[in-house]
Amino acid sequence: MQERLQKYLARAGIASRRAAETLITAGRVKVNGSIVRELGTKVDGAKDLVVVDGKPAVAPSEKTWFLLYKPPGVVTTLKDPQGRPTISDYLHGVPSRVFPVGRLDYDAEGALLLTDDGDVANKLMHPRHQVRRVYLAKVKGDPTDASLEKLRGGVRLEDGFAKPTDVSRFEKADKNTWLRLVVTEGRPHLIKRLCAAIGHPVVRLFRPSHAGIPVDGLKPGHLRELTTEEVKRIHQISEGKGGADPALKLPPRRHGHGIGKDEPEEEAPEPPRRSEGGPRQRADRRERETPTRS
């Protein structure tokens, strides 16, 4: 199947699409022995030989899908100019160049899909396809029925009117309440702004599943590849044929700082673990293990 050259290079893990365009226009890419500078050029990975700076560029024949339990305090990007932890710290060993399907807030946690299938990812993210996004939000206090009814009717935010498709109480805590909210758009900080609009700010935000794939069984910072059946389900959901949402479970209890710190009795989860054996971790480990010479 033919695809644009820059897209093929991105799937091959050479560079992002934008960076791949720069490689092409600079004359650093050859297709079947000829330099190609046209950005509209299409190639077929099964038939064409693509070479970048003298080295073959081979893209995987099948699309790959992964599910990450994104911990709080991690940016949903592959690079961060501020030097904060990013999801790339958890992707060691992933053979292809994958990217996140949408985003989770820096302090939010839960299910995050990653893939190299741009077409399906765009369908999942685009509001036109009305893909359900289910969240569990722990909010301060105990919202009244009137407040929840106001939220169900929609509220006007600074960037326009927003209306969840479903709102309900999920579980009552001592001082706070877990709400279940379902939306079909991905505006920045939407859940937090919706809850703040009724006077109950979010103290912890959890996404239990993404496109129908639950994060059950994963610990914060852990990653797994999706099964064939799960990938089929994602394709169905991207086409508007999704079934019922998975059963909801609260995230692991935690003790710590920042969001959720109002409940000191909670147990500490396993610390967010970066992928074992990555370059940064190996360097740190060598530095710790190397004996000091006198």
Secondary structure, 3 states (H helix, E strand, C coil): CEEEHHHHHHHCCCCCHHHHHHHHHCCCEEECCEECCCCCCEEECCCCCEEECCEECCCCCCCCEEEEEECCCCECCCCCCCCCCEHHHHCCCCCCCCEECCCCCCCCEEEEEEECCHHHHHHHHCHHHCCCEEEEEEEECCCCHHHHHHHHHCEEECCEEECCCEEEEEEECCCEEEEEEEECCCCCCHHHHHHHHCCCCEEEEEECEECCEECCCCCCCCEEECCHHHHHHHHHHHCCCCCCCCCCCCCCCCCCCCCCCCCCCCCCCCCCCCCCCCHHHHHHHHHHHCCCCC
